[in-house]
Amino acid sequence: MEFIWEIEDMLRKNHLSLPFFAILTTLTFWVPKEALAISIKATATGSSNPTPIVGGDLQNGDFLILQNPTVPSLPTGDGVDETTDWSFDFSNDSNLMFFPVSSPLDSAILTLTLSPIDSGVTTDTIGVPGVKSINIPSIPSIPAVGTTGTVSIDLLDFGFTSADIINSLDPVTNTIPWLYQDDAIISFAELELTVESVESVPEPTSILGLLVTGAIAAGIVREKNKKINRLTEQSL
């Protein structure tokens, strides 16, 4: 409280004007902003060596390997001429309730572990069904046929827009559908979406602003009361 009285006394003694008070208060209330990154992440896992079946689809952990519709007699799960479907489910991410879906994404990092089985991998694609896909050869460091490796890319650098991704996020199930086709086994996939959110940061200047404003208001009221009292005494 003593600090407030000192400010008030200083202002009164120096006969500072109300416009100056306003300027001082405005400057005092100016509070810096801080950009905070908010991310949500979803993963899918499966075996890098599932046991193939003949006839029907094969569930490989979180991945569904679809039967070849053209030649149903071909094995499903051998990594040749087959499509793998899955969903990125963000439901269990604690940041989901705070994630601003109306804000543009700053990054959309896709991490993928795959085992190319056939040389046809050079014609493979990956992406959101019916929205956008990426040609596998355009992704750096794709593992060689017969090996397993992990790659990571920012989808925003590969033709996807923020709207492509956010609009694919189902608001009810909190999932984004995904697929890979058609000459590799997918055993791990992760999608991390990040938005830079601007948030106010409490600063000492904001506290000082409140003190100054309070001191000004209290001082003005007291000065008016004193003048009223003097006028009342003089009239008696």
N, C-alpha and C positions, 0 to 999 in steps of 0.2 A: 504494500500500500504506500509505503514511503516513496517508492519510485514514481508512482502515479502523481503524488502531490508535488514532487520535484518537477515533473514535466509540466504540470498545470501552472505552477508558480513561474517557471521559466517563460511559458507562453504569455501569461498575464503581465509579467514585468516588462516584457519586450513588446507588448501591444501588437502581437502578431494578428494579422487580419484573417477573416474567415476564408477568403480564397486561398491563402497560404495553408490554412488548416486542411482544406480540401485536397490541395496538391500533396501535402505531406502525407495525408492519410492514404491517398491513391498510391503513392510510391511505396508506402509502408506495406500496403496490402498485396503488392505484387509478389507472387509466389512462383518460383520456378516449377516447371513440370518435368517429370521423369518418365522416360519410355521404358515400360516393363514388358518383357516378352511373355506371352501366355501360349502354352503349347498343349496339344492333345495328341495322344499316341495310341495306335492300335497295332496288334501283331497277329500273325497267323503262323502256325507251325505244323509240320508233318514230317514223314520219313523221306530221306533222300533215296531210299531203295525199297519202295513198296512192292508187295507181291502182286503181280499182274493177275487179272481174271479175264475170262472170255465171256462176253455177254453182260451188258449192264454197265452202270457207272461204278466207280470205285472211290470210296471215302478214304482219303489219306490225311488223317488228323483233321485240321481245319480246311483242308483243300478237297474239292470234289473234282475228280478226274472223269471227264465225260467220255462215254463210249463213242467211237468213231461212227458218225451217222451214215457215212457213205459205204463203209465196209464193216458192218457190225461184227463180223467174224474175227476181226483183228483184236489182239489182246488190249485190255485197258489197264494202264499203269506202267507200261514199258517205256513211256516217254517218247513215243513216235506217233506222229499224226494224231494228236489228241489235244483237247482243250481242258485247261484247269481253271475252275471257278472258285472264288472265295469272297468273303466280305471282310472289310476292315471294320471291326466293331469297337466304337469308342465309349460304349456304355459304362465301362468300369473305370474310366479315367476321371479322377477327382476334379480335374480342371474343366470338365465339360460344361458344368453349370455356369462357369465364368467366361467361357470362350465366346468372343463376340463374332458370331457368324455373319453379321452385317458389315464387318470390316474386311478389307482386302488382305489376303495372305501375304506374309513376307517370305515364307518358304513352305515347301511341301516336299519333305525328304522321303523318298522311297528307297528302302533297303531290301535287297532281294538275294536269297541264296538259291542258286539253280545248278542243275547238273545236265548240261547239254548231252543228248544221247545220239543225235543224228546230225549229219552235215547240213541238213535242212534248217538248222537253227538260224542260219543267215537270213531266212525269210520270216522268222518268228516276230510276233508283236505282243505288246502288253499294254493294258490300259483299262479304262472304264467302259463297259459295254454300251454301245450306242452313243458315246460321247466323244472320246478321243483315245487314240492309241499311239504308241511309240514303237518304231522299228528297232528290234533288238540290236542289229549291227551298228546303230547310231549311238549305243551306250558304250562308253569306254570300259575296257578291262573285262569283257564278258569271258568267262572261263572257256577253255578249249573243250572240244568234244571228248567225252570220257572222263572229265574231271568235274569237281565241284568247287564253286567259288561264290564269293559275295560281292555285290556291287551296290553302290549308293549314288543316287542322283537327286537333284532338285527338279521336280516335275515342271516348275515354272520356267526352267531353262530348256525344256524339251517340248514346247508347244502348248502345254496346258496353261489355262488362265485360272486366276483365282475363282472366277465364277464357275468354270467347268467343274472344279473340285467341290466347292461349297454347295452348289446346286445339286450335286450328286449325293450329298449327305442327307439321308432320310431322317427327317425331324422326329419321327416316331420310334424307329429302331436304332437310330444313331449309328447307322452303318453306311459304308460306301462299297458298292459292288466292284469286283475286279476280276480280270481274267488274263490268262497267258495261253498263247497258242503258238507252236504246237509240237515242238521237238525237244522238250526238256522236262525234267522233273523239278518241281518247285517244293522246297522243304522249309523255307522260312521267308516271311514277308513282313515288313513293318512300314507304316506310314505315319509320319509325324508332321502335323500342321502347326504353324507358328504365326501368331499375329503380334505386332508391336502395339501395345495399348498404352495411351498417355494417361498418366495418373497424377493427381496433385500430391505434392510432398510437403508435409508440415515443416515450416521453417520458423526460426526465431523471429523473422521479420513480421510474420503474420500475428504472432503474439504481441509484438511491439505495436503493431497497427491497432489491435484491440485496445491496448492500454492508452495509446494516444487519443483514439476516438473517445474512449470513456472519460479521459481527463478533460478533453475539450468540452464534451457535453456537460460534465459536472461543473466545470469552471464557468461556462456560460450561464447555467442555471443559477449558480451562487451569486454571480455578479448582478444578474437581473434582480434577484431577491434583495440584495443589498441596496440597489438603487431604489427599489420600491419602498423599502423600509426607511431610507433617508427622506424620500419625498413625503412619506406618511408622517414622519417626525416633524418635518418642516411645516407641514400644514396644520399641525396641532398647536 
